[in-house]
């Protein structure tokens, strides 16, 4: 009895000293008990899970890097554009962005005062909204994240969302530069380096400005020129590099699509054809040779179920090149998640120098820096040799711009598939082949390597390439303000070509 009373007394002291409310669940503490320092990594992780996992997967098909492996079936509908709202292809990404990342950022904004912390949180908020708009065009923004006050927020036009996040990000940059301080939140992307966050924020603006300009807002030309002239961008790659060969801690694409024992991704015909035609050594980073004949073999988009018929009953493409889940020496298991590559940044600078500054020399320097940055990120030797050969800078402005875009398409392959899909829609490069998939199959020598191919089986009634993602079914069910459904051939707001 005495031992029991002593134990009870000890528990009472512990409860009193911790000021614990027995009505609180210690596994789910109230928001007020969680510091911004703990919340920010959750924000970064949620956005990473969106851009480097969910969107990385389907955008890999849309950018014609990935196709469905003939022996498997998980992503047939994505490969064939046979998706609708009911497919819920984007639902998990939508919930990650709004219920986790953006809601947590609202919590952070109420807890921190430091300008560096607010800049980092604002940059992540801008990126999250950019991802949503680039998929669905409209997005809940002005009325979003108000909780029970506005349970069914309106979906704002994409242009208005872009204008909003540009304004937010510009203000956060100005406030930080006026009174720079140190970052206090735990940061798994730049390790609390406020200068890198400033550079990342400027790089986000550069990306947004290009889409605004190409959507017809020519006043953004001067804004692009000013950013490039100031040259206050991040160095290296913007990555989350925290992975290990442990359950629950592996690189997101590997963990979601290979570690569980499934093999669904093979190489698409356009990217393989282009890499082979340019003798590009980066092919070995992204893909593995077909095991049957030790060849680089891509599958024609949307043709998995047709190649057997086309080839008289035999699977011509049954042994295709795999997507290189493992990378060399198994590095795919711990591969960083790329949130913004230096290569992509340098290609944008090259484009700005060429299009707006008429400075071919500066454009060439940035173009070559972009290729070198991509070779370095992929740990592939031979950048200079490639630049001297297939990567050589063309002599005319039109060819120079196309070269920038084509090499960006290569560089973003298996690094930032979502951004590649967006840039394809913005620039219309690679071009779309005039040949059908069947014609390419029958006459491959007539095909221009690297041109995109309309999927042979195409669920879009109007045909063509997919231009947008469908609204989340989750939003359709819960929010009566979700816009009327649109088909996949309807472009997002900035894709006016």
ZATORDREN-829493 format. One record per residue (C-alpha): x, y, z; residue in one letter. Coordinates in pm, 1 decimal. Layout:
! ZATORDREN-829493
+----------+----------+----------+------+
!     east !    north !       up ! code !
+----------+----------+----------+------+
!        X !        Y !        Z !    a !
...
+----------+----------+----------+------+
//
This chain:
! ZATORDREN-829493
+----------+----------+----------+------+
!     east !    north !       up ! code !
+----------+----------+----------+------+
!      0.0 !      0.0 !      0.0 !    x !
!    283.8 !    232.5 !     88.2 !    x !
!    451.8 !    166.2 !   -250.4 !    x !
!    123.1 !    240.3 !   -428.0 !    x !
!     81.2 !    577.3 !   -251.2 !    x !
!    439.7 !    672.3 !   -332.9 !    x !
!    385.2 !    591.1 !   -698.5 !    x !
!     60.3 !    787.9 !   -708.6 !    x !
!    232.2 !   1084.1 !   -543.3 !    x !
!    511.6 !   1072.2 !   -802.5 !    x !
!    260.8 !   1076.5 !  -1086.3 !    x !
!     83.2 !   1374.7 !   -929.9 !    x !
!    410.5 !   1565.5 !   -903.1 !    x !
!    494.5 !   1484.5 !  -1262.9 !    x !
!    156.2 !   1603.5 !  -1384.4 !    x !
!    183.2 !   1924.4 !  -1185.1 !    x !
!    537.5 !   1999.4 !  -1298.6 !    x !
!    444.6 !   1945.8 !  -1665.6 !    x !
!    122.0 !   2149.6 !  -1633.7 !    x !
!    -46.5 !   1868.3 !  -1829.2 !    x !
!   -415.1 !   1887.5 !  -1908.2 !    x !
!   -544.7 !   1532.5 !  -1886.8 !    x !
!   -797.8 !   1622.4 !  -2156.6 !    x !
!   -515.2 !   1678.8 !  -2408.9 !    x !
!   -389.6 !   1394.2 !  -2623.5 !    x !
!     -8.6 !   1399.5 !  -2593.0 !    x !
!     18.0 !   1237.2 !  -2935.2 !    x !
!   -167.4 !   1531.3 !  -3093.9 !    x !
!    -64.4 !   1846.0 !  -2907.3 !    x !
!   -248.2 !   2170.8 !  -2966.2 !    x !
!   -108.8 !   2407.6 !  -3226.7 !    x !
!     -8.0 !   2655.9 !  -2958.4 !    x !
!    229.1 !   2397.2 !  -2813.4 !    x !
!    415.0 !   2342.2 !  -3141.7 !    x !
!    683.9 !   2591.1 !  -3236.8 !    x !
!    748.7 !   2713.8 !  -3591.3 !    x !
!   1087.6 !   2547.3 !  -3563.4 !    x !
!    913.0 !   2210.2 !  -3565.8 !    x !
!    645.6 !   2298.4 !  -3821.1 !    x !
!    861.4 !   2424.1 !  -4109.9 !    x !
!   1023.7 !   2086.2 !  -4192.8 !    x !
!    672.5 !   1943.8 !  -4218.6 !    x !
!    588.5 !   2215.7 !  -4472.6 !    x !
!    896.8 !   2133.4 !  -4676.7 !    x !
!    826.7 !   1761.9 !  -4658.7 !    x !
!    466.3 !   1804.8 !  -4776.6 !    x !
!    567.8 !   2015.4 !  -5075.5 !    x !
!    848.7 !   1773.0 !  -5155.0 !    x !
!    602.5 !   1482.2 !  -5144.1 !    x !
!    390.4 !   1672.5 !  -5394.3 !    x !
!    647.0 !   1789.4 !  -5649.9 !    x !
!    902.3 !   1508.4 !  -5615.4 !    x !
!    663.2 !   1215.4 !  -5582.0 !    x !
!    298.5 !   1257.9 !  -5685.5 !    x !
!    340.5 !   1519.4 !  -5957.7 !    x !
!    685.3 !   1387.0 !  -6044.4 !    x !
!    518.3 !   1063.0 !  -6149.0 !    x !
!    237.5 !   1178.3 !  -6375.1 !    x !
!    433.8 !   1474.7 !  -6514.3 !    x !
!    704.5 !   1226.0 !  -6614.1 !    x !
!    449.4 !   1069.9 !  -6850.4 !    x !
!    322.2 !   1407.0 !  -6973.1 !    x !
!    677.9 !   1529.7 !  -7047.9 !    x !
!    731.8 !   1202.0 !  -7237.4 !    x !
!   1011.5 !   1075.4 !  -7016.7 !    x !
!    810.7 !    782.5 !  -6876.8 !    x !
!    586.9 !    517.6 !  -7025.0 !    x !
!    408.6 !    222.3 !  -6869.2 !    x !
!    624.8 !    -89.1 !  -6861.8 !    x !
!    463.4 !   -347.6 !  -7094.7 !    x !
!    460.0 !   -617.5 !  -6828.5 !    x !
!    271.3 !   -401.9 !  -6576.0 !    x !
!    -44.7 !   -193.1 !  -6568.5 !    x !
!    -52.5 !     55.4 !  -6280.7 !    x !
!    -21.7 !    371.8 !  -6489.3 !    x !
!   -196.4 !    274.8 !  -6811.3 !    x !
!   -458.0 !    547.7 !  -6764.8 !    x !
!   -194.3 !    818.3 !  -6715.0 !    x !
!      5.4 !    702.6 !  -7016.9 !    x !
!   -309.4 !    700.1 !  -7232.3 !    x !
!   -460.9 !   1021.3 !  -7089.1 !    x !
!   -758.5 !    813.0 !  -6981.1 !    x !
!   -792.1 !    999.3 !  -6653.5 !    x !
!  -1081.6 !   1203.9 !  -6517.5 !    x !
!  -1166.6 !   1365.0 !  -6187.1 !    x !
!  -1283.7 !   1026.0 !  -6063.0 !    x !
!   -931.5 !    892.1 !  -6118.3 !    x !
!   -822.1 !   1115.5 !  -5827.2 !    x !
!   -477.9 !   1152.7 !  -5983.8 !    x !
!   -415.9 !   1488.1 !  -5818.3 !    x !
!   -618.2 !   1443.6 !  -5499.6 !    x !
!   -331.4 !   1339.3 !  -5275.3 !    x !
!   -120.8 !   1631.7 !  -5401.3 !    x !
!   -409.5 !   1873.1 !  -5341.0 !    x !
!   -449.4 !   1752.7 !  -4983.5 !    x !
!    -74.6 !   1762.7 !  -4918.7 !    x !
!    -56.3 !   2122.3 !  -5036.4 !    x !
!   -363.0 !   2260.7 !  -4860.5 !    x !
!   -421.3 !   2047.9 !  -4551.6 !    x !
!    -52.2 !   2017.5 !  -4467.1 !    x !
!    185.6 !   2264.8 !  -4630.1 !    x !
!    -26.8 !   2576.2 !  -4668.2 !    x !
!   -217.8 !   2528.1 !  -4344.1 !    x !
!    110.6 !   2484.5 !  -4156.3 !    x !
!    247.9 !   2799.7 !  -4317.9 !    x !
!    -51.7 !   2989.2 !  -4179.9 !    x !
!     46.6 !   2858.8 !  -3837.3 !    x !
!    408.5 !   2965.5 !  -3888.6 !    x !
!    311.2 !   3316.3 !  -3997.6 !    x !
!    134.2 !   3364.9 !  -3666.2 !    x !
!    433.1 !   3254.0 !  -3462.6 !    x !
!    745.5 !   3408.1 !  -3614.2 !    x !
!    855.9 !   3768.9 !  -3645.1 !    x !
!   1199.3 !   3728.9 !  -3806.9 !    x !
!   1221.2 !   3844.8 !  -4166.8 !    x !
!   1434.3 !   3548.7 !  -4278.2 !    x !
!   1184.2 !   3300.4 !  -4135.3 !    x !
!    894.2 !   3481.9 !  -4299.4 !    x !
!   1079.9 !   3492.9 !  -4631.9 !    x !
!   1138.3 !   3117.3 !  -4627.6 !    x !
!    775.2 !   3047.4 !  -4534.0 !    x !
!    649.8 !   3285.3 !  -4804.1 !    x !
!    872.5 !   3122.4 !  -5066.3 !    x !
!    731.4 !   2780.4 !  -4981.2 !    x !
!    378.2 !   2923.0 !  -4992.3 !    x !
!    442.6 !   3074.3 !  -5335.0 !    x !
!    583.4 !   2747.3 !  -5466.8 !    x !
!    285.3 !   2551.3 !  -5335.5 !    x !
!     34.1 !   2780.8 !  -5505.3 !    x !
!    240.6 !   2782.4 !  -5824.6 !    x !
!    226.5 !   2402.8 !  -5835.6 !    x !
!   -149.9 !   2403.1 !  -5795.7 !    x !
!   -209.6 !   2668.6 !  -6062.1 !    x !
!     26.0 !   2500.6 !  -6308.7 !    x !
!   -188.4 !   2189.3 !  -6279.3 !    x !
!   -546.9 !   2311.3 !  -6259.3 !    x !
!   -518.8 !   2678.9 !  -6366.0 !    x !
!   -762.1 !   2799.2 !  -6098.1 !    x !
!   -694.9 !   2743.0 !  -5728.9 !    x !
!   -844.3 !   2838.4 !  -5391.3 !    x !
!   -639.0 !   3139.0 !  -5281.7 !    x !
!   -802.8 !   3459.0 !  -5156.1 !    x !
!  -1057.5 !   3274.7 !  -4940.1 !    x !
!   -849.3 !   2964.6 !  -4872.4 !    x !
!   -717.6 !   2851.3 !  -4533.1 !    x !
!   -980.9 !   3043.1 !  -4332.9 !    x !
!  -1106.4 !   2735.1 !  -4151.4 !    x !
!  -1469.3 !   2736.9 !  -4042.8 !    x !
!  -1499.1 !   3105.8 !  -4133.8 !    x !
!  -1496.5 !   3014.0 !  -4504.1 !    x !
!  -1535.3 !   2635.6 !  -4529.8 !    x !
!  -1596.1 !   2646.1 !  -4905.3 !    x !
!  -1351.1 !   2898.7 !  -5053.1 !    x !
!  -1386.7 !   3022.8 !  -5407.5 !    x !
!  -1139.1 !   2911.8 !  -5672.7 !    x !
!   -950.5 !   3216.5 !  -5797.8 !    x !
!   -839.8 !   3259.9 !  -6157.7 !    x !
!   -481.4 !   3146.3 !  -6207.8 !    x !
!   -365.5 !   3491.2 !  -6313.1 !    x !
!   -496.6 !   3637.4 !  -5988.1 !    x !
!   -322.5 !   3368.2 !  -5784.2 !    x !
!      4.4 !   3439.3 !  -5965.7 !    x !
!    -34.9 !   3813.6 !  -5905.0 !    x !
!   -107.5 !   3742.8 !  -5539.6 !    x !
!    193.6 !   3524.3 !  -5472.4 !    x !
!    421.1 !   3756.3 !  -5669.6 !    x !
!    306.5 !   4040.6 !  -5446.3 !    x !
!    356.2 !   3835.2 !  -5130.3 !    x !
!    700.0 !   3715.9 !  -5232.9 !    x !
!    816.9 !   4060.0 !  -5345.7 !    x !
!    707.3 !   4210.9 !  -5013.6 !    x !
!    883.9 !   3938.2 !  -4814.9 !    x !
!   1204.0 !   3993.2 !  -5014.0 !    x !
!   1189.2 !   4370.0 !  -4962.0 !    x !
!   1126.5 !   4333.0 !  -4588.1 !    x !
!   1414.1 !   4091.3 !  -4546.7 !    x !
!   1656.9 !   4307.2 !  -4745.4 !    x !
!   1556.1 !   4613.3 !  -4543.1 !    x !
!   1632.1 !   4437.2 !  -4214.1 !    x !
!   1818.3 !   4111.6 !  -4277.4 !    x !
!   1836.3 !   3872.3 !  -3985.3 !    x !
!   1914.3 !   3506.8 !  -3919.2 !    x !
!   1679.9 !   3217.6 !  -3974.8 !    x !
!   1565.1 !   3033.4 !  -3663.2 !    x !
!   1337.5 !   2762.0 !  -3801.7 !    x !
!   1475.7 !   2416.7 !  -3871.5 !    x !
!   1539.0 !   2403.9 !  -4245.0 !    x !
!   1600.4 !   2082.8 !  -4438.8 !    x !
!   1655.0 !   2259.4 !  -4771.6 !    x !
!   1913.2 !   2534.4 !  -4720.2 !    x !
!   2025.3 !   2468.3 !  -4362.9 !    x !
!   1904.7 !   2809.7 !  -4235.0 !    x !
!   2105.1 !   2999.0 !  -4496.6 !    x !
!   1899.5 !   3315.5 !  -4539.6 !    x !
!   2102.5 !   3428.3 !  -4841.8 !    x !
!   2010.3 !   3106.9 !  -5018.9 !    x !
!   1645.0 !   3166.0 !  -4936.5 !    x !
!   1672.3 !   3512.9 !  -5086.5 !    x !
!   1825.7 !   3360.6 !  -5400.7 !    x !
!   1559.9 !   3090.7 !  -5415.8 !    x !
!   1282.7 !   3349.7 !  -5381.5 !    x !
!   1428.5 !   3551.8 !  -5668.9 !    x !
!   1451.0 !   3236.3 !  -5879.3 !    x !
!   1083.5 !   3161.3 !  -5810.0 !    x !
!    996.9 !   3513.2 !  -5922.0 !    x !
!   1198.2 !   3465.8 !  -6240.7 !    x !
!    999.5 !   3154.1 !  -6323.9 !    x !
!    668.9 !   3325.3 !  -6249.6 !    x !
!    765.5 !   3634.4 !  -6449.0 !    x !
!    839.4 !   3431.3 !  -6761.0 !    x !
!    493.2 !   3276.3 !  -6750.6 !    x !
!    333.8 !   3615.7 !  -6694.9 !    x !
!    525.7 !   3761.8 !  -6988.7 !    x !
!    444.7 !   3476.1 !  -7224.1 !    x !
!     78.3 !   3506.1 !  -7126.0 !    x !
!     82.5 !   3852.7 !  -7279.6 !    x !
!    187.0 !   4077.8 !  -6988.9 !    x !
!    480.4 !   4243.9 !  -7158.6 !    x !
!    555.7 !   4467.5 !  -6860.1 !    x !
!    725.7 !   4166.7 !  -6703.3 !    x !
!   1010.1 !   4193.5 !  -6952.0 !    x !
!   1170.4 !   4468.1 !  -6743.4 !    x !
!   1117.4 !   4270.0 !  -6425.4 !    x !
!   1295.5 !   3971.5 !  -6580.5 !    x !
!   1580.9 !   4193.2 !  -6695.3 !    x !
!   1614.1 !   4346.0 !  -6349.0 !    x !
!   1631.3 !   4008.3 !  -6177.5 !    x !
!   1892.8 !   3879.2 !  -6419.8 !    x !
!   2096.3 !   4198.3 !  -6389.0 !    x !
!   2091.9 !   4184.0 !  -6007.1 !    x !
!   2193.1 !   3815.8 !  -6018.7 !    x !
!   2087.3 !   3745.7 !  -5660.2 !    x !
!   2006.8 !   3379.2 !  -5705.6 !    x !
!   2076.2 !   3065.1 !  -5506.2 !    x !
!   2391.9 !   2866.6 !  -5569.5 !    x !
!   2407.6 !   2493.7 !  -5631.0 !    x !
!   2079.8 !   2301.8 !  -5644.9 !    x !
!   1782.1 !   2361.6 !  -5417.4 !    x !
!   1740.2 !   2013.9 !  -5274.9 !    x !
!   1615.5 !   1821.4 !  -4976.7 !    x !
!   1895.2 !   1576.8 !  -4910.4 !    x !
!   1810.9 !   1388.0 !  -4593.4 !    x !
!   1750.5 !   1032.4 !  -4712.7 !    x !
!   1895.3 !    700.3 !  -4600.5 !    x !
!   1849.7 !    333.4 !  -4683.7 !    x !
!   1593.4 !    278.4 !  -4411.7 !    x !
!   1222.6 !    205.6 !  -4416.7 !    x !
!   1032.5 !    532.2 !  -4429.2 !    x !
!   1341.3 !    740.6 !  -4504.8 !    x !
!   1424.2 !    662.9 !  -4867.4 !    x !
!   1418.0 !    907.4 !  -5157.9 !    x !
!   1051.1 !    975.6 !  -5245.6 !    x !
!   1029.8 !    847.8 !  -5603.2 !    x !
!   1227.7 !    533.5 !  -5521.9 !    x !
!   1026.2 !    468.7 !  -5207.0 !    x !
!    688.0 !    513.6 !  -5374.8 !    x !
!    747.5 !    336.1 !  -5703.6 !    x !
!   1020.5 !     75.5 !  -5662.0 !    x !
!   1097.5 !     -8.4 !  -5299.8 !    x !
!    757.2 !   -176.4 !  -5267.6 !    x !
!    853.1 !   -425.7 !  -5537.0 !    x !
!    673.1 !   -279.9 !  -5837.5 !    x !
!    830.5 !   -189.6 !  -6170.7 !    x !
!    600.9 !     26.4 !  -6379.2 !    x !
!    815.7 !    287.8 !  -6550.2 !    x !
!    999.1 !    244.7 !  -6875.8 !    x !
!   1152.9 !    504.4 !  -7104.6 !    x !
!    939.5 !    695.2 !  -7351.3 !    x !
!   1042.2 !    693.4 !  -7715.3 !    x !
!   1100.8 !   1070.2 !  -7761.8 !    x !
!   1353.9 !   1119.1 !  -7480.7 !    x !
!   1544.2 !    800.1 !  -7561.8 !    x !
!   1556.9 !    886.3 !  -7933.1 !    x !
!   1691.5 !   1232.5 !  -7858.6 !    x !
!   1951.6 !   1120.9 !  -7605.5 !    x !
!   2076.0 !    852.5 !  -7843.0 !    x !
!   2084.6 !   1091.1 !  -8140.9 !    x !
!   2297.1 !   1338.4 !  -7943.7 !    x !
!   2519.8 !   1070.5 !  -7787.7 !    x !
!   2431.8 !   1217.2 !  -7448.9 !    x !
!   2598.5 !   1030.7 !  -7159.6 !    x !
!   2324.3 !   1147.2 !  -6921.0 !    x !
!   2107.0 !    871.4 !  -7064.7 !    x !
!   2270.6 !    634.3 !  -6816.5 !    x !
!   2156.8 !    844.7 !  -6521.3 !    x !
!   1793.7 !    837.5 !  -6622.1 !    x !
!   1754.8 !    496.7 !  -6783.4 !    x !
!   1886.8 !    141.9 !  -6803.3 !    x !
!   1934.1 !    -50.7 !  -7126.3 !    x !
!   1678.5 !   -306.8 !  -7236.4 !    x !
!   1799.2 !   -639.4 !  -7103.2 !    x !
!   1700.2 !   -848.2 !  -7406.5 !    x !
!   1943.0 !   -695.2 !  -7653.7 !    x !
!   2142.5 !   -444.9 !  -7446.3 !    x !
!   1992.8 !   -155.0 !  -7640.9 !    x !
!   1840.2 !    181.3 !  -7565.9 !    x !
!   1474.4 !    126.4 !  -7650.3 !    x !
!   1190.3 !    366.7 !  -7579.9 !    x !
!    822.4 !    286.4 !  -7589.6 !    x !
!    596.3 !    492.7 !  -7814.4 !    x !
!    359.0 !    697.8 !  -7595.6 !    x !
!     23.9 !    535.0 !  -7539.9 !    x !
!    117.1 !    231.4 !  -7747.7 !    x !
!    176.7 !    -35.4 !  -7485.4 !    x !
!   -133.7 !   -232.5 !  -7578.6 !    x !
!    -86.8 !   -179.7 !  -7953.2 !    x !
!    270.3 !   -276.8 !  -8031.0 !    x !
!    194.0 !   -647.2 !  -8028.0 !    x !
!    -76.7 !   -601.1 !  -8292.6 !    x !
!    139.8 !   -361.3 !  -8491.5 !    x !
!    417.5 !   -616.9 !  -8498.5 !    x !
!    211.9 !   -912.8 !  -8614.7 !    x !
!    156.8 !  -1069.3 !  -8275.3 !    x !
!    501.7 !  -1016.8 !  -8123.9 !    x !
!    596.5 !   -758.5 !  -7859.7 !    x !
!    843.9 !   -541.6 !  -8047.5 !    x !
!    883.7 !   -318.5 !  -7742.7 !    x !
!    841.6 !   -576.5 !  -7468.5 !    x !
!   1202.0 !   -534.5 !  -7362.5 !    x !
!   1231.4 !   -160.3 !  -7327.2 !    x !
!   1469.6 !     55.5 !  -7131.0 !    x !
!   1377.1 !     91.3 !  -6764.8 !    x !
!   1366.9 !    411.5 !  -6570.3 !    x !
!   1679.2 !    391.6 !  -6358.6 !    x !
!   1521.7 !    372.4 !  -6012.6 !    x !
!   1844.5 !    266.2 !  -5845.2 !    x !
!   2092.8 !    494.3 !  -6024.9 !    x !
!   2459.9 !    397.3 !  -6020.0 !    x !
!   2570.3 !    210.7 !  -5708.0 !    x !
!   2218.9 !    225.3 !  -5566.8 !    x !
!   2222.4 !    602.5 !  -5518.9 !    x !
!   1859.6 !    625.3 !  -5621.2 !    x !
!   1767.5 !    505.4 !  -5273.6 !    x !
!   1911.0 !    822.3 !  -5116.8 !    x !
!   1885.4 !   1059.4 !  -5413.9 !    x !
!   1807.5 !   1420.4 !  -5315.7 !    x !
!   1466.5 !   1565.0 !  -5392.9 !    x !
!   1519.1 !   1852.0 !  -5636.3 !    x !
!   1302.5 !   2154.7 !  -5558.1 !    x !
!   1472.0 !   2382.8 !  -5815.2 !    x !
!   1781.1 !   2287.6 !  -6011.8 !    x !
!   2068.5 !   2519.2 !  -6090.9 !    x !
!   2047.5 !   2395.2 !  -6448.7 !    x !
!   1688.0 !   2514.2 !  -6478.7 !    x !
!   1783.7 !   2852.6 !  -6332.2 !    x !
!   2072.6 !   2897.6 !  -6574.8 !    x !
!   1856.0 !   2803.7 !  -6873.0 !    x !
!   1607.3 !   3073.4 !  -6770.0 !    x !
!   1892.6 !   3323.9 !  -6745.6 !    x !
!   2014.9 !   3216.2 !  -7089.3 !    x !
!   1665.8 !   3266.9 !  -7229.9 !    x !
!   1642.0 !   3613.3 !  -7073.4 !    x !
!   1980.9 !   3716.9 !  -7209.1 !    x !
!   1889.2 !   3599.5 !  -7557.1 !    x !
!   1526.3 !   3713.8 !  -7581.9 !    x !
!   1533.8 !   4038.4 !  -7386.1 !    x !
!   1894.5 !   4158.0 !  -7374.5 !    x !
!   1998.2 !   4046.9 !  -7724.3 !    x !
!   2320.2 !   3924.4 !  -7566.9 !    x !
!   2408.6 !   3597.4 !  -7738.1 !    x !
!   2744.5 !   3580.7 !  -7561.5 !    x !
!   2588.4 !   3600.5 !  -7213.9 !    x !
!   2316.8 !   3357.1 !  -7321.2 !    x !
!   2577.3 !   3110.3 !  -7440.3 !    x !
!   2766.4 !   3136.2 !  -7110.8 !    x !
!   2451.4 !   3067.0 !  -6908.4 !    x !
!   2346.5 !   2786.9 !  -7145.2 !    x !
!   2680.8 !   2611.9 !  -7102.3 !    x !
!   2671.9 !   2670.9 !  -6726.1 !    x !
!   2331.0 !   2502.9 !  -6720.6 !    x !
!   2458.5 !   2192.4 !  -6898.0 !    x !
!   2761.6 !   2172.1 !  -6670.0 !    x !
!   2538.6 !   2210.5 !  -6364.2 !    x !
!   2317.5 !   1924.5 !  -6480.9 !    x !
!   2612.1 !   1695.5 !  -6553.9 !    x !
!   2748.2 !   1776.1 !  -6208.1 !    x !
!   2415.8 !   1712.6 !  -6032.5 !    x !
!   2384.8 !   1378.2 !  -6209.2 !    x !
!   2751.2 !   1297.4 !  -6140.4 !    x !
!   2813.7 !   1232.4 !  -6509.0 !    x !
!   3150.8 !   1311.6 !  -6664.5 !    x !
!   3199.3 !   1465.3 !  -7007.6 !    x !
!   3011.4 !   1796.2 !  -6995.4 !    x !
!   3276.0 !   1986.5 !  -7189.6 !    x !
!   3300.1 !   1717.1 !  -7456.7 !    x !
!   2921.6 !   1716.5 !  -7494.6 !    x !
!   2911.3 !   2097.0 !  -7522.6 !    x !
!   3178.1 !   2082.8 !  -7794.3 !    x !
!   2977.0 !   1826.8 !  -7992.0 !    x !
!   2598.4 !   1781.0 !  -7982.1 !    x !
!   2556.8 !   2057.5 !  -7728.4 !    x !
!   2738.2 !   2319.0 !  -7935.9 !    x !
!   2584.6 !   2666.7 !  -7943.1 !    x !
!   2406.9 !   2731.8 !  -8276.7 !    x !
!   2473.1 !   3032.2 !  -8498.8 !    x !
!   2121.9 !   3177.7 !  -8532.1 !    x !
!   1897.8 !   3322.8 !  -8260.9 !    x !
!   1602.5 !   3092.5 !  -8340.2 !    x !
!   1820.2 !   2783.3 !  -8320.4 !    x !
!   1986.8 !   2912.9 !  -8004.1 !    x !
!   1651.8 !   2952.5 !  -7828.5 !    x !
!   1536.0 !   2609.3 !  -7940.2 !    x !
!   1865.1 !   2463.3 !  -7815.7 !    x !
!   1811.8 !   2621.8 !  -7474.9 !    x !
!   1464.5 !   2470.4 !  -7454.2 !    x !
!   1567.1 !   2126.3 !  -7579.1 !    x !
!   1858.8 !   2102.3 !  -7340.2 !    x !
!   1633.9 !   2217.4 !  -7056.1 !    x !
!   1399.6 !   1930.8 !  -7142.8 !    x !
!   1694.2 !   1693.6 !  -7114.5 !    x !
!   1825.9 !   1848.5 !  -6795.4 !    x !
!   1489.9 !   1836.3 !  -6616.2 !    x !
!   1443.4 !   1469.2 !  -6705.5 !    x !
!   1422.1 !   1264.8 !  -6384.9 !    x !
!   1510.5 !   1577.2 !  -6186.7 !    x !
!   1202.2 !   1800.3 !  -6194.0 !    x !
!    939.1 !   1641.0 !  -6414.1 !    x !
!    662.3 !   1877.4 !  -6307.6 !    x !
!    860.6 !   2184.0 !  -6409.6 !    x !
!    945.8 !   2017.9 !  -6740.2 !    x !
!    579.0 !   1960.9 !  -6821.7 !    x !
!    509.7 !   2326.2 !  -6743.6 !    x !
!    799.0 !   2448.9 !  -6956.8 !    x !
!    691.8 !   2231.5 !  -7249.8 !    x !
!    350.7 !   2397.4 !  -7236.0 !    x !
!    500.5 !   2745.8 !  -7204.7 !    x !
!    759.0 !   2716.2 !  -7481.8 !    x !
!    600.6 !   2457.4 !  -7715.8 !    x !
!    938.7 !   2283.1 !  -7722.3 !    x !
!    991.1 !   1999.4 !  -7791.5 !    x !
!    764.4 !   2032.9 !  -8089.9 !    x !
!    489.2 !   1781.8 !  -8155.9 !    x !
!    564.9 !   1534.5 !  -8434.4 !    x !
!    341.4 !   1531.3 !  -8739.8 !    x !
!    375.0 !   1152.0 !  -8738.2 !    x !
!    134.4 !    927.0 !  -8551.9 !    x !
!    264.1 !    666.8 !  -8312.4 !    x !
!    193.6 !    394.6 !  -8567.8 !    x !
!    385.6 !    587.5 !  -8835.3 !    x !
!    682.8 !    626.3 !  -8603.8 !    x !
!    664.6 !    255.4 !  -8528.1 !    x !
!    660.4 !    166.2 !  -8898.8 !    x !
!    911.1 !    428.4 !  -9017.5 !    x !
!   1139.3 !    529.0 !  -8728.4 !    x !
!   1400.6 !    679.5 !  -8962.3 !    x !
!   1145.1 !    942.7 !  -9072.4 !    x !
!   1089.9 !   1059.2 !  -8717.6 !    x !
!   1273.6 !   1368.3 !  -8590.1 !    x !
!   1439.7 !   1260.4 !  -8266.3 !    x !
!   1305.4 !   1442.4 !  -7964.3 !    x !
!    970.8 !   1548.2 !  -8104.4 !    x !
!    677.4 !   1463.9 !  -7882.1 !    x !
!    434.8 !   1199.0 !  -8005.1 !    x !
!     58.4 !   1214.7 !  -7959.0 !    x !
!    -28.2 !    904.8 !  -7752.6 !    x !
!   -146.7 !    625.0 !  -7977.8 !    x !
!   -431.7 !    555.8 !  -7736.9 !    x !
!   -560.3 !    893.1 !  -7628.3 !    x !
!   -839.6 !    953.1 !  -7381.0 !    x !
!   -867.8 !   1321.5 !  -7468.4 !    x !
!  -1162.2 !   1353.1 !  -7703.6 !    x !
!  -1005.5 !   1642.8 !  -7891.8 !    x !
!   -675.9 !   1457.0 !  -7919.7 !    x !
!   -336.6 !   1616.7 !  -7879.7 !    x !
!   -121.3 !   1641.8 !  -7568.5 !    x !
!   -259.6 !   1685.5 !  -7219.5 !    x !
!   -263.8 !   2051.2 !  -7115.0 !    x !
!   -391.4 !   2043.6 !  -6758.2 !    x !
!   -475.3 !   1822.1 !  -6464.6 !    x !
!   -836.2 !   1768.0 !  -6363.2 !    x !
!   -981.2 !   1923.8 !  -6049.0 !    x !
!   -955.1 !   1704.8 !  -5739.2 !    x !
!  -1258.8 !   1490.1 !  -5677.2 !    x !
!  -1207.1 !   1565.1 !  -5308.7 !    x !
!  -1265.7 !   1933.3 !  -5380.7 !    x !
!  -1567.0 !   1851.6 !  -5598.6 !    x !
!  -1726.8 !   1663.7 !  -5309.2 !    x !
!  -1643.7 !   1909.3 !  -5030.2 !    x !
!  -1652.8 !   2247.1 !  -5201.5 !    x !
!  -1948.2 !   2352.6 !  -5413.7 !    x !
!  -1738.3 !   2641.4 !  -5550.2 !    x !
!  -1509.2 !   2403.5 !  -5738.3 !    x !
!  -1526.6 !   2511.6 !  -6105.3 !    x !
!  -1717.4 !   2322.4 !  -6370.1 !    x !
!  -1507.8 !   2029.1 !  -6487.6 !    x !
!  -1278.3 !   2089.6 !  -6783.3 !    x !
!  -1124.6 !   1839.9 !  -7023.2 !    x !
!   -753.9 !   1772.1 !  -7049.6 !    x !
!   -714.2 !   1966.0 !  -7374.6 !    x !
!   -804.8 !   2300.8 !  -7208.7 !    x !
!   -482.1 !   2493.0 !  -7137.4 !    x !
!   -398.1 !   2651.2 !  -6803.7 !    x !
!   -427.6 !   3029.1 !  -6799.3 !    x !
!    -69.8 !   3111.8 !  -6901.9 !    x !
!    -54.3 !   2859.5 !  -7187.7 !    x !
!   -193.4 !   3077.7 !  -7465.3 !    x !
!      2.0 !   2940.0 !  -7764.0 !    x !
+----------+----------+----------+------+
//
